[in-house]
Amino acid sequence: MKEGKHKRGAVELFLTREFFNSLVTVLDYYDQALPDNKFTSYAIKLKDKMMRHGRQFTHEGEPQIVIYFYENEAAMLIKLMAIYFSAVEPAAADFFSAAATKTRTEKDKIADQ
């Protein structure tokens, strides 16, 4: 790695003020609600990264923040959001079964070819 160059994560996340505030609020809830939970430590680290490494810019007159996550960080962020939303909002439908059925159907079609 060259001097002065920093490797950044491959997953870019562009957030408006509203989305950034909402996402950080959810991560902050983990610290408030579950202080000794293993997911809380991940939430704290991600929140800290977002607060320290987010870069503000303006796009079409609207202030935004861009953050670069490594793949494992992005995966954990998605998992934390899924856990949070499953606790706050019940699922509207059984999308899991629908996805599994679709997957099996596609595999069956490929196997028949």
Biopython code that builds the backbone (N, CA, C, O; Angstrom):
import numpy as np
from Bio.PDB.StructureBuilder import StructureBuilder

atoms = [
    (1, "MET", "N", (0.846, -1.174, 0.000)),
    (1, "MET", "CA", (0.000, 0.000, 0.000)),
    (1, "MET", "C", (0.889, 1.234, 0.000)),
    (1, "MET", "O", (1.856, 1.306, 0.759)),
    (2, "LYS", "N", (0.568, 2.195, -0.842)),
    (2, "LYS", "CA", (1.365, 3.406, -0.925)),
    (2, "LYS", "C", (1.115, 4.297, 0.285)),
    (2, "LYS", "O", (0.033, 4.308, 0.872)),
    (3, "GLU", "N", (2.156, 5.039, 0.632)),
    (3, "GLU", "CA", (2.039, 5.985, 1.747)),
    (3, "GLU", "C", (0.950, 7.005, 1.432)),
    (3, "GLU", "O", (0.881, 7.523, 0.317)),
    (4, "GLY", "N", (0.112, 7.287, 2.400)),
    (4, "GLY", "CA", (-0.940, 8.278, 2.230)),
    (4, "GLY", "C", (-2.214, 7.731, 1.613)),
    (4, "GLY", "O", (-3.242, 8.408, 1.617)),
    (5, "LYS", "N", (-2.163, 6.537, 1.091)),
    (5, "LYS", "CA", (-3.354, 5.920, 0.497)),
    (5, "LYS", "C", (-4.001, 5.006, 1.516)),
    (5, "LYS", "O", (-3.320, 4.233, 2.190)),
    (6, "HIS", "N", (-5.316, 5.095, 1.627)),
    (6, "HIS", "CA", (-6.040, 4.248, 2.555)),
    (6, "HIS", "C", (-7.004, 3.385, 1.768)),
    (6, "HIS", "O", (-7.697, 3.863, 0.870)),
    (7, "LYS", "N", (-7.040, 2.128, 2.109)),
    (7, "LYS", "CA", (-7.991, 1.220, 1.494)),
    (7, "LYS", "C", (-9.363, 1.488, 2.096)),
    (7, "LYS", "O", (-9.501, 1.617, 3.313)),
    (8, "ARG", "N", (-10.377, 1.572, 1.239)),
    (8, "ARG", "CA", (-11.722, 1.788, 1.756)),
    (8, "ARG", "C", (-12.609, 0.642, 1.327)),
    (8, "ARG", "O", (-12.324, -0.074, 0.368)),
    (9, "GLY", "N", (-13.691, 0.490, 2.064)),
    (9, "GLY", "CA", (-14.623, -0.586, 1.789)),
    (9, "GLY", "C", (-15.261, -0.448, 0.417)),
    (9, "GLY", "O", (-15.336, 0.644, -0.146)),
    (10, "ALA", "N", (-15.714, -1.572, -0.106)),
    (10, "ALA", "CA", (-16.278, -1.616, -1.447)),
    (10, "ALA", "C", (-17.756, -1.241, -1.494)),
    (10, "ALA", "O", (-18.300, -1.002, -2.572)),
    (11, "VAL", "N", (-18.407, -1.188, -0.340)),
    (11, "VAL", "CA", (-19.848, -0.914, -0.306)),
    (11, "VAL", "C", (-20.059, 0.566, 0.017)),
    (11, "VAL", "O", (-19.794, 1.014, 1.133)),
    (12, "GLU", "N", (-20.537, 1.308, -0.970)),
    (12, "GLU", "CA", (-20.816, 2.733, -0.789)),
    (12, "GLU", "C", (-22.252, 2.911, -0.324)),
    (12, "GLU", "O", (-23.172, 2.296, -0.863)),
    (13, "LEU", "N", (-22.432, 3.746, 0.669)),
    (13, "LEU", "CA", (-23.777, 4.039, 1.146)),
    (13, "LEU", "C", (-23.941, 5.557, 1.160)),
    (13, "LEU", "O", (-23.280, 6.256, 1.929)),
    (14, "PHE", "N", (-24.836, 6.059, 0.296)),
    (14, "PHE", "CA", (-25.132, 7.481, 0.219)),
    (14, "PHE", "C", (-26.427, 7.725, 0.983)),
    (14, "PHE", "O", (-27.445, 7.091, 0.704)),
    (15, "LEU", "N", (-26.391, 8.642, 1.944)),
    (15, "LEU", "CA", (-27.545, 8.870, 2.807)),
    (15, "LEU", "C", (-27.893, 10.353, 2.894)),
    (15, "LEU", "O", (-27.020, 11.204, 3.056)),
    (16, "THR", "N", (-29.174, 10.638, 2.783)),
    (16, "THR", "CA", (-29.651, 11.984, 3.058)),
    (16, "THR", "C", (-29.604, 12.208, 4.557)),
    (16, "THR", "O", (-29.364, 11.268, 5.314)),
    (17, "ARG", "N", (-29.827, 13.426, 4.993)),
    (17, "ARG", "CA", (-29.833, 13.737, 6.423)),
    (17, "ARG", "C", (-30.847, 12.859, 7.161)),
    (17, "ARG", "O", (-30.542, 12.305, 8.218)),
    (18, "GLU", "N", (-32.046, 12.735, 6.605)),
    (18, "GLU", "CA", (-33.106, 11.939, 7.243)),
    (18, "GLU", "C", (-32.708, 10.472, 7.379)),
    (18, "GLU", "O", (-32.875, 9.884, 8.448)),
    (19, "PHE", "N", (-32.185, 9.875, 6.310)),
    (19, "PHE", "CA", (-31.802, 8.468, 6.349)),
    (19, "PHE", "C", (-30.609, 8.236, 7.279)),
    (19, "PHE", "O", (-30.579, 7.251, 8.016)),
    (20, "PHE", "N", (-29.635, 9.133, 7.246)),
    (20, "PHE", "CA", (-28.480, 9.006, 8.132)),
    (20, "PHE", "C", (-28.935, 9.047, 9.592)),
    (20, "PHE", "O", (-28.566, 8.189, 10.395)),
    (21, "ASN", "N", (-29.741, 10.057, 9.920)),
    (21, "ASN", "CA", (-30.223, 10.183, 11.299)),
    (21, "ASN", "C", (-31.030, 8.962, 11.732)),
    (21, "ASN", "O", (-30.891, 8.499, 12.864)),
    (22, "SER", "N", (-31.864, 8.441, 10.850)),
    (22, "SER", "CA", (-32.667, 7.256, 11.179)),
    (22, "SER", "C", (-31.788, 6.037, 11.415)),
    (22, "SER", "O", (-32.001, 5.291, 12.371)),
    (23, "LEU", "N", (-30.818, 5.835, 10.562)),
    (23, "LEU", "CA", (-29.940, 4.675, 10.679)),
    (23, "LEU", "C", (-29.110, 4.747, 11.965)),
    (23, "LEU", "O", (-28.996, 3.751, 12.680)),
    (24, "VAL", "N", (-28.546, 5.885, 12.256)),
    (24, "VAL", "CA", (-27.742, 6.031, 13.473)),
    (24, "VAL", "C", (-28.626, 5.915, 14.711)),
    (24, "VAL", "O", (-28.183, 5.396, 15.735)),
    (25, "THR", "N", (-29.846, 6.381, 14.634)),
    (25, "THR", "CA", (-30.785, 6.244, 15.754)),
    (25, "THR", "C", (-31.032, 4.772, 16.066)),
    (25, "THR", "O", (-31.036, 4.383, 17.233)),
    (26, "VAL", "N", (-31.236, 3.953, 15.044)),
    (26, "VAL", "CA", (-31.454, 2.520, 15.262)),
    (26, "VAL", "C", (-30.223, 1.901, 15.915)),
    (26, "VAL", "O", (-30.352, 1.117, 16.856)),
    (27, "LEU", "N", (-29.040, 2.241, 15.430)),
    (27, "LEU", "CA", (-27.820, 1.704, 16.033)),
    (27, "LEU", "C", (-27.688, 2.159, 17.486)),
    (27, "LEU", "O", (-27.228, 1.397, 18.336)),
    (28, "ASP", "N", (-28.085, 3.375, 17.766)),
    (28, "ASP", "CA", (-28.039, 3.904, 19.126)),
    (28, "ASP", "C", (-29.021, 3.176, 20.044)),
    (28, "ASP", "O", (-28.745, 3.011, 21.232)),
    (29, "TYR", "N", (-30.155, 2.741, 19.513)),
    (29, "TYR", "CA", (-31.134, 1.987, 20.309)),
    (29, "TYR", "C", (-30.534, 0.698, 20.863)),
    (29, "TYR", "O", (-30.855, 0.294, 21.981)),
    (30, "TYR", "N", (-29.672, 0.056, 20.093)),
    (30, "TYR", "CA", (-29.033, -1.173, 20.581)),
    (30, "TYR", "C", (-28.274, -0.902, 21.877)),
    (30, "TYR", "O", (-28.365, -1.678, 22.828)),
    (31, "ASP", "N", (-27.536, 0.185, 21.911)),
    (31, "ASP", "CA", (-26.746, 0.516, 23.097)),
    (31, "ASP", "C", (-27.649, 0.826, 24.287)),
    (31, "ASP", "O", (-27.325, 0.469, 25.420)),
    (32, "GLN", "N", (-28.762, 1.475, 24.042)),
    (32, "GLN", "CA", (-29.683, 1.834, 25.114)),
    (32, "GLN", "C", (-30.484, 0.628, 25.618)),
    (32, "GLN", "O", (-30.709, 0.483, 26.819)),
    (33, "ALA", "N", (-30.905, -0.222, 24.701)),
    (33, "ALA", "CA", (-31.816, -1.310, 25.058)),
    (33, "ALA", "C", (-31.110, -2.601, 25.469)),
    (33, "ALA", "O", (-31.598, -3.323, 26.339)),
    (34, "LEU", "N", (-29.983, -2.892, 24.859)),
    (34, "LEU", "CA", (-29.310, -4.172, 25.083)),
    (34, "LEU", "C", (-27.823, -3.957, 25.381)),
    (34, "LEU", "O", (-26.982, -4.304, 24.551)),
    (35, "PRO", "N", (-27.484, -3.403, 26.526)),
    (35, "PRO", "CA", (-26.086, -3.052, 26.774)),
    (35, "PRO", "C", (-25.106, -4.220, 26.788)),
    (35, "PRO", "O", (-23.927, -4.008, 26.502)),
    (36, "ASP", "N", (-25.528, -5.430, 27.103)),
    (36, "ASP", "CA", (-24.600, -6.560, 27.186)),
    (36, "ASP", "C", (-24.793, -7.576, 26.071)),
    (36, "ASP", "O", (-24.362, -8.721, 26.204)),
    (37, "ASN", "N", (-25.419, -7.188, 24.994)),
    (37, "ASN", "CA", (-25.702, -8.085, 23.889)),
    (37, "ASN", "C", (-24.551, -8.046, 22.881)),
    (37, "ASN", "O", (-23.952, -6.992, 22.669)),
    (38, "LYS", "N", (-24.236, -9.192, 22.256)),
    (38, "LYS", "CA", (-23.129, -9.219, 21.292)),
    (38, "LYS", "C", (-23.402, -8.317, 20.095)),
    (38, "LYS", "O", (-22.468, -7.772, 19.508)),
    (39, "PHE", "N", (-24.671, -8.154, 19.725)),
    (39, "PHE", "CA", (-24.981, -7.296, 18.586)),
    (39, "PHE", "C", (-24.800, -5.821, 18.939)),
    (39, "PHE", "O", (-24.583, -4.990, 18.058)),
    (40, "THR", "N", (-24.889, -5.504, 20.214)),
    (40, "THR", "CA", (-24.697, -4.120, 20.644)),
    (40, "THR", "C", (-23.286, -3.648, 20.337)),
    (40, "THR", "O", (-23.092, -2.511, 19.906)),
    (41, "SER", "N", (-22.304, -4.505, 20.555)),
    (41, "SER", "CA", (-20.920, -4.097, 20.263)),
    (41, "SER", "C", (-20.742, -3.814, 18.775)),
    (41, "SER", "O", (-20.026, -2.883, 18.406)),
    (42, "TYR", "N", (-21.382, -4.602, 17.917)),
    (42, "TYR", "CA", (-21.321, -4.329, 16.482)),
    (42, "TYR", "C", (-22.010, -3.008, 16.152)),
    (42, "TYR", "O", (-21.505, -2.222, 15.350)),
    (43, "ALA", "N", (-23.156, -2.771, 16.768)),
    (43, "ALA", "CA", (-23.903, -1.537, 16.523)),
    (43, "ALA", "C", (-23.082, -0.321, 16.948)),
    (43, "ALA", "O", (-23.056, 0.688, 16.243)),
    (44, "ILE", "N", (-22.425, -0.414, 18.076)),
    (44, "ILE", "CA", (-21.606, 0.699, 18.565)),
    (44, "ILE", "C", (-20.453, 0.979, 17.610)),
    (44, "ILE", "O", (-20.161, 2.136, 17.306)),
    (45, "LYS", "N", (-19.799, -0.079, 17.137)),
    (45, "LYS", "CA", (-18.681, 0.098, 16.201)),
    (45, "LYS", "C", (-19.147, 0.719, 14.888)),
    (45, "LYS", "O", (-18.485, 1.603, 14.344)),
    (46, "LEU", "N", (-20.283, 0.256, 14.383)),
    (46, "LEU", "CA", (-20.796, 0.809, 13.128)),
    (46, "LEU", "C", (-21.236, 2.265, 13.299)),
    (46, "LEU", "O", (-20.991, 3.100, 12.429)),
    (47, "LYS", "N", (-21.876, 2.555, 14.410)),
    (47, "LYS", "CA", (-22.281, 3.935, 14.685)),
    (47, "LYS", "C", (-21.054, 4.839, 14.763)),
    (47, "LYS", "O", (-21.037, 5.928, 14.190)),
    (48, "ASP", "N", (-20.030, 4.377, 15.476)),
    (48, "ASP", "CA", (-18.800, 5.152, 15.593)),
    (48, "ASP", "C", (-18.171, 5.392, 14.222)),
    (48, "ASP", "O", (-17.720, 6.499, 13.928)),
    (49, "LYS", "N", (-18.142, 4.372, 13.398)),
    (49, "LYS", "CA", (-17.573, 4.516, 12.053)),
    (49, "LYS", "C", (-18.359, 5.541, 11.252)),
    (49, "LYS", "O", (-17.775, 6.390, 10.579)),
    (50, "MET", "N", (-19.679, 5.465, 11.323)),
    (50, "MET", "CA", (-20.508, 6.392, 10.573)),
    (50, "MET", "C", (-20.283, 7.826, 11.036)),
    (50, "MET", "O", (-20.230, 8.745, 10.219)),
    (51, "MET", "N", (-20.153, 8.015, 12.329)),
    (51, "MET", "CA", (-19.968, 9.363, 12.869)),
    (51, "MET", "C", (-18.572, 9.914, 12.546)),
    (51, "MET", "O", (-18.421, 11.111, 12.301)),
    (52, "ARG", "N", (-17.568, 9.057, 12.545)),
    (52, "ARG", "CA", (-16.197, 9.524, 12.316)),
    (52, "ARG", "C", (-15.793, 9.558, 10.846)),
    (52, "ARG", "O", (-15.021, 10.423, 10.432)),
    (53, "HIS", "N", (-16.312, 8.618, 10.055)),
    (53, "HIS", "CA", (-15.810, 8.471, 8.692)),
    (53, "HIS", "C", (-16.793, 8.861, 7.592)),
    (53, "HIS", "O", (-16.450, 8.828, 6.410)),
    (54, "GLY", "N", (-17.992, 9.224, 7.972)),
    (54, "GLY", "CA", (-18.937, 9.707, 6.966)),
    (54, "GLY", "C", (-18.443, 11.029, 6.395)),
    (54, "GLY", "O", (-17.975, 11.894, 7.134)),
    (55, "ARG", "N", (-18.547, 11.180, 5.095)),
    (55, "ARG", "CA", (-18.087, 12.398, 4.421)),
    (55, "ARG", "C", (-19.281, 13.138, 3.862)),
    (55, "ARG", "O", (-20.049, 12.595, 3.067)),
    (56, "GLN", "N", (-19.431, 14.388, 4.285)),
    (56, "GLN", "CA", (-20.556, 15.188, 3.815)),
    (56, "GLN", "C", (-20.242, 15.806, 2.460)),
    (56, "GLN", "O", (-19.108, 16.193, 2.177)),
    (57, "PHE", "N", (-21.279, 15.888, 1.632)),
    (57, "PHE", "CA", (-21.174, 16.551, 0.335)),
    (57, "PHE", "C", (-22.580, 17.003, -0.050)),
    (57, "PHE", "O", (-23.553, 16.662, 0.622)),
    (58, "THR", "N", (-22.680, 17.760, -1.115)),
    (58, "THR", "CA", (-23.976, 18.227, -1.592)),
    (58, "THR", "C", (-24.223, 17.655, -2.978)),
    (58, "THR", "O", (-23.368, 17.739, -3.860)),
    (59, "HIS", "N", (-25.403, 17.071, -3.160)),
    (59, "HIS", "CA", (-25.798, 16.515, -4.452)),
    (59, "HIS", "C", (-27.130, 17.136, -4.834)),
    (59, "HIS", "O", (-28.128, 16.981, -4.130)),
    (60, "GLU", "N", (-27.132, 17.840, -5.958)),
    (60, "GLU", "CA", (-28.329, 18.527, -6.442)),
    (60, "GLU", "C", (-28.949, 19.400, -5.354)),
    (60, "GLU", "O", (-30.168, 19.434, -5.185)),
    (61, "GLY", "N", (-28.099, 20.094, -4.631)),
    (61, "GLY", "CA", (-28.540, 21.027, -3.605)),
    (61, "GLY", "C", (-28.935, 20.398, -2.282)),
    (61, "GLY", "O", (-29.318, 21.105, -1.351)),
    (62, "GLU", "N", (-28.848, 19.089, -2.186)),
    (62, "GLU", "CA", (-29.239, 18.402, -0.949)),
    (62, "GLU", "C", (-28.006, 17.851, -0.242)),
    (62, "GLU", "O", (-27.206, 17.143, -0.854)),
    (63, "PRO", "N", (-27.844, 18.172, 1.049)),
    (63, "PRO", "CA", (-26.697, 17.625, 1.775)),
    (63, "PRO", "C", (-26.848, 16.117, 1.979)),
    (63, "PRO", "O", (-27.926, 15.622, 2.310)),
    (64, "GLN", "N", (-25.752, 15.409, 1.774)),
    (64, "GLN", "CA", (-25.730, 13.956, 1.953)),
    (64, "GLN", "C", (-24.435, 13.556, 2.638)),
    (64, "GLN", "O", (-23.503, 14.348, 2.778)),
    (65, "ILE", "N", (-24.411, 12.309, 3.055)),
    (65, "ILE", "CA", (-23.200, 11.720, 3.631)),
    (65, "ILE", "C", (-22.932, 10.413, 2.896)),
    (65, "ILE", "O", (-23.851, 9.635, 2.637)),
    (66, "VAL", "N", (-21.678, 10.181, 2.567)),
    (66, "VAL", "CA", (-21.275, 8.901, 1.980)),
    (66, "VAL", "C", (-20.378, 8.196, 2.996)),
    (66, "VAL", "O", (-19.523, 8.806, 3.638)),
    (67, "ILE", "N", (-20.604, 6.898, 3.114)),
    (67, "ILE", "CA", (-19.803, 6.056, 3.994)),
    (67, "ILE", "C", (-19.425, 4.814, 3.200)),
    (67, "ILE", "O", (-20.242, 4.265, 2.462)),
    (68, "TYR", "N", (-18.189, 4.379, 3.357)),
    (68, "TYR", "CA", (-17.710, 3.172, 2.694)),
    (68, "TYR", "C", (-17.568, 2.071, 3.741)),
    (68, "TYR", "O", (-16.843, 2.210, 4.725)),
    (69, "PHE", "N", (-18.278, 0.982, 3.499)),
    (69, "PHE", "CA", (-18.229, -0.158, 4.406)),
    (69, "PHE", "C", (-17.511, -1.320, 3.721)),
    (69, "PHE", "O", (-17.582, -1.484, 2.503)),
    (70, "TYR", "N", (-16.823, -2.115, 4.526)),
    (70, "TYR", "CA", (-16.321, -3.394, 4.040)),
    (70, "TYR", "C", (-17.511, -4.343, 3.980)),
    (70, "TYR", "O", (-18.531, -4.105, 4.628)),
    (71, "GLU", "N", (-17.387, -5.401, 3.216)),
    (71, "GLU", "CA", (-18.501, -6.320, 3.022)),
    (71, "GLU", "C", (-19.033, -6.875, 4.337)),
    (71, "GLU", "O", (-20.246, -6.968, 4.525)),
    (72, "ASN", "N", (-18.131, -7.245, 5.252)),
    (72, "ASN", "CA", (-18.581, -7.797, 6.537)),
    (72, "ASN", "C", (-19.321, -6.745, 7.365)),
    (72, "ASN", "O", (-20.251, -7.083, 8.098)),
    (73, "GLU", "N", (-18.925, -5.491, 7.259)),
    (73, "GLU", "CA", (-19.620, -4.427, 7.979)),
    (73, "GLU", "C", (-21.013, -4.194, 7.387)),
    (73, "GLU", "O", (-21.986, -4.018, 8.120)),
    (74, "ALA", "N", (-21.097, -4.195, 6.057)),
    (74, "ALA", "CA", (-22.392, -4.010, 5.397)),
    (74, "ALA", "C", (-23.341, -5.160, 5.739)),
    (74, "ALA", "O", (-24.531, -4.946, 5.972)),
    (75, "ALA", "N", (-22.805, -6.372, 5.765)),
    (75, "ALA", "CA", (-23.628, -7.532, 6.124)),
    (75, "ALA", "C", (-24.136, -7.408, 7.556)),
    (75, "ALA", "O", (-25.299, -7.712, 7.824)),
    (76, "MET", "N", (-23.291, -6.971, 8.471)),
    (76, "MET", "CA", (-23.714, -6.805, 9.869)),
    (76, "MET", "C", (-24.737, -5.686, 9.985)),
    (76, "MET", "O", (-25.684, -5.801, 10.763)),
    (77, "LEU", "N", (-24.571, -4.619, 9.240)),
    (77, "LEU", "CA", (-25.538, -3.518, 9.267)),
    (77, "LEU", "C", (-26.914, -4.004, 8.820)),
    (77, "LEU", "O", (-27.927, -3.655, 9.426)),
    (78, "ILE", "N", (-26.947, -4.801, 7.772)),
    (78, "ILE", "CA", (-28.218, -5.363, 7.295)),
    (78, "ILE", "C", (-28.825, -6.274, 8.358)),
    (78, "ILE", "O", (-30.029, -6.223, 8.610)),
    (79, "LYS", "N", (-27.993, -7.106, 8.978)),
    (79, "LYS", "CA", (-28.492, -8.007, 10.023)),
    (79, "LYS", "C", (-29.064, -7.220, 11.204)),
    (79, "LYS", "O", (-30.133, -7.556, 11.715)),
    (80, "LEU", "N", (-28.358, -6.182, 11.636)),
    (80, "LEU", "CA", (-28.835, -5.363, 12.743)),
    (80, "LEU", "C", (-30.159, -4.685, 12.410)),
    (80, "LEU", "O", (-31.044, -4.594, 13.261)),
    (81, "MET", "N", (-30.293, -4.211, 11.179)),
    (81, "MET", "CA", (-31.548, -3.576, 10.770)),
    (81, "MET", "C", (-32.683, -4.602, 10.751)),
    (81, "MET", "O", (-33.800, -4.306, 11.174)),
    (82, "ALA", "N", (-32.392, -5.798, 10.262)),
    (82, "ALA", "CA", (-33.417, -6.849, 10.220)),
    (82, "ALA", "C", (-33.868, -7.228, 11.634)),
    (82, "ALA", "O", (-35.062, -7.399, 11.881)),
    (83, "ILE", "N", (-32.925, -7.357, 12.547)),
    (83, "ILE", "CA", (-33.268, -7.687, 13.936)),
    (83, "ILE", "C", (-34.125, -6.573, 14.530)),
    (83, "ILE", "O", (-35.149, -6.837, 15.159)),
    (84, "TYR", "N", (-33.704, -5.341, 14.329)),
    (84, "TYR", "CA", (-34.453, -4.201, 14.866)),
    (84, "TYR", "C", (-35.874, -4.161, 14.314)),
    (84, "TYR", "O", (-36.839, -4.062, 15.073)),
    (85, "PHE", "N", (-35.999, -4.239, 12.993)),
    (85, "PHE", "CA", (-37.326, -4.122, 12.393)),
    (85, "PHE", "C", (-38.223, -5.307, 12.722)),
    (85, "PHE", "O", (-39.439, -5.146, 12.820)),
    (86, "SER", "N", (-37.648, -6.494, 12.893)),
    (86, "SER", "CA", (-38.482, -7.635, 13.276)),
    (86, "SER", "C", (-39.002, -7.478, 14.703)),
    (86, "SER", "O", (-40.056, -8.017, 15.043)),
    (87, "ALA", "N", (-38.276, -6.750, 15.529)),
    (87, "ALA", "CA", (-38.730, -6.499, 16.895)),
    (87, "ALA", "C", (-39.777, -5.385, 16.955)),
    (87, "ALA", "O", (-40.625, -5.372, 17.847)),
    (88, "VAL", "N", (-39.713, -4.461, 16.011)),
    (88, "VAL", "CA", (-40.581, -3.284, 16.034)),
    (88, "VAL", "C", (-41.831, -3.453, 15.179)),
    (88, "VAL", "O", (-42.909, -2.983, 15.542)),
    (89, "GLU", "N", (-41.678, -4.121, 14.049)),
    (89, "GLU", "CA", (-42.768, -4.209, 13.078)),
    (89, "GLU", "C", (-42.945, -5.663, 12.634)),
    (89, "GLU", "O", (-41.995, -6.268, 12.137)),
    (90, "PRO", "N", (-44.130, -6.228, 12.800)),
    (90, "PRO", "CA", (-44.337, -7.604, 12.325)),
    (90, "PRO", "C", (-44.289, -7.661, 10.795)),
    (90, "PRO", "O", (-44.649, -6.702, 10.113)),
    (91, "ALA", "N", (-43.847, -8.781, 10.285)),
    (91, "ALA", "CA", (-43.772, -8.949, 8.833)),
    (91, "ALA", "C", (-45.166, -8.896, 8.223)),
    (91, "ALA", "O", (-46.127, -9.400, 8.806)),
    (92, "ALA", "N", (-45.271, -8.288, 7.058)),
    (92, "ALA", "CA", (-46.564, -8.127, 6.387)),
    (92, "ALA", "C", (-47.009, -9.409, 5.684)),
    (92, "ALA", "O", (-48.203, -9.624, 5.476)),
    (93, "ALA", "N", (-46.053, -10.252, 5.321)),
    (93, "ALA", "CA", (-46.369, -11.487, 4.604)),
    (93, "ALA", "C", (-45.239, -12.484, 4.824)),
    (93, "ALA", "O", (-44.188, -12.133, 5.361)),
    (94, "ASP", "N", (-45.460, -13.720, 4.410)),
    (94, "ASP", "CA", (-44.433, -14.750, 4.525)),
    (94, "ASP", "C", (-43.603, -14.779, 3.240)),
    (94, "ASP", "O", (-43.751, -15.672, 2.406)),
    (95, "PHE", "N", (-42.735, -13.790, 3.104)),
    (95, "PHE", "CA", (-41.877, -13.698, 1.929)),
    (95, "PHE", "C", (-40.850, -14.824, 1.907)),
    (95, "PHE", "O", (-40.402, -15.234, 0.836)),
    (96, "PHE", "N", (-40.479, -15.321, 3.065)),
    (96, "PHE", "CA", (-39.497, -16.409, 3.169)),
    (96, "PHE", "C", (-39.965, -17.629, 2.394)),
    (96, "PHE", "O", (-39.219, -18.176, 1.581)),
    (97, "SER", "N", (-41.200, -18.056, 2.643)),
    (97, "SER", "CA", (-41.734, -19.231, 1.942)),
    (97, "SER", "C", (-41.845, -18.983, 0.453)),
    (97, "SER", "O", (-41.571, -19.872, -0.353)),
    (98, "ALA", "N", (-42.246, -17.777, 0.087)),
    (98, "ALA", "CA", (-42.358, -17.446, -1.331)),
    (98, "ALA", "C", (-40.990, -17.495, -2.001)),
    (98, "ALA", "O", (-40.872, -17.977, -3.128)),
    (99, "ALA", "N", (-39.953, -17.001, -1.323)),
    (99, "ALA", "CA", (-38.599, -17.030, -1.888)),
    (99, "ALA", "C", (-38.092, -18.459, -2.000)),
    (99, "ALA", "O", (-37.472, -18.816, -3.002)),
    (100, "ALA", "N", (-38.343, -19.280, -0.992)),
    (100, "ALA", "CA", (-37.903, -20.677, -1.028)),
    (100, "ALA", "C", (-38.594, -21.432, -2.145)),
    (100, "ALA", "O", (-37.964, -22.247, -2.819)),
    (101, "THR", "N", (-39.866, -21.179, -2.353)),
    (101, "THR", "CA", (-40.610, -21.838, -3.424)),
    (101, "THR", "C", (-40.057, -21.433, -4.770)),
    (101, "THR", "O", (-39.874, -22.283, -5.641)),
    (102, "LYS", "N", (-39.789, -20.165, -4.959)),
    (102, "LYS", "CA", (-39.248, -19.670, -6.216)),
    (102, "LYS", "C", (-37.878, -20.287, -6.475)),
    (102, "LYS", "O", (-37.581, -20.694, -7.598)),
    (103, "THR", "N", (-37.052, -20.358, -5.448)),
    (103, "THR", "CA", (-35.725, -20.939, -5.598)),
    (103, "THR", "C", (-35.813, -22.399, -6.022)),
    (103, "THR", "O", (-35.097, -22.823, -6.929)),
    (104, "ARG", "N", (-36.676, -23.167, -5.380)),
    (104, "ARG", "CA", (-36.823, -24.572, -5.757)),
    (104, "ARG", "C", (-37.334, -24.707, -7.178)),
    (104, "ARG", "O", (-36.879, -25.582, -7.915)),
    (105, "THR", "N", (-38.256, -23.870, -7.573)),
    (105, "THR", "CA", (-38.806, -23.930, -8.922)),
    (105, "THR", "C", (-37.719, -23.642, -9.946)),
    (105, "THR", "O", (-37.640, -24.330, -10.964)),
    (106, "GLU", "N", (-36.884, -22.645, -9.701)),
    (106, "GLU", "CA", (-35.808, -22.322, -10.632)),
    (106, "GLU", "C", (-34.795, -23.458, -10.716)),
    (106, "GLU", "O", (-34.322, -23.788, -11.803)),
    (107, "LYS", "N", (-34.459, -24.055, -9.579)),
    (107, "LYS", "CA", (-33.510, -25.175, -9.586)),
    (107, "LYS", "C", (-34.083, -26.361, -10.337)),
    (107, "LYS", "O", (-33.360, -27.048, -11.059)),
    (108, "ASP", "N", (-35.398, -26.611, -10.173)),
    (108, "ASP", "CA", (-36.036, -27.719, -10.887)),
    (108, "ASP", "C", (-36.000, -27.495, -12.385)),
    (108, "ASP", "O", (-35.770, -28.437, -13.144)),
    (109, "LYS", "N", (-36.222, -26.276, -12.823)),
    (109, "LYS", "CA", (-36.183, -25.957, -14.258)),
    (109, "LYS", "C", (-34.792, -26.190, -14.820)),
    (109, "LYS", "O", (-34.638, -26.743, -15.909)),
    (110, "ILE", "N", (-33.773, -25.765, -14.071)),
    (110, "ILE", "CA", (-32.386, -25.951, -14.527)),
    (110, "ILE", "C", (-32.072, -27.442, -14.593)),
    (110, "ILE", "O", (-31.449, -27.896, -15.552)),
    (111, "ALA", "N", (-32.493, -28.210, -13.590)),
    (111, "ALA", "CA", (-32.211, -29.645, -13.554)),
    (111, "ALA", "C", (-32.902, -30.370, -14.715)),
    (111, "ALA", "O", (-32.383, -31.364, -15.223)),
    (112, "ASP", "N", (-34.060, -29.878, -15.128)),
    (112, "ASP", "CA", (-34.800, -30.524, -16.226)),
    (112, "ASP", "C", (-34.176, -30.264, -17.590)),
    (112, "ASP", "O", (-34.471, -30.980, -18.547)),
    (113, "GLN", "N", (-33.322, -29.255, -17.694)),
    (113, "GLN", "CA", (-32.754, -28.891, -19.012)),
    (113, "GLN", "C", (-31.662, -29.818, -19.438)),
    (113, "GLN", "O", (-31.090, -29.644, -20.515)),
]
sb = StructureBuilder()
sb.init_structure("model")
sb.init_model(0)
sb.init_chain("A")
sb.init_seg("    ")
for serial, (resi, resn, name, xyz) in enumerate(atoms, 1):
    if name == "N":
        sb.init_residue(resn, " ", resi, " ")
    sb.init_atom(name, np.array(xyz, "f"), 0.0, 1.0, " ", f" {name:<3s}", serial, name[0])
structure = sb.get_structure()
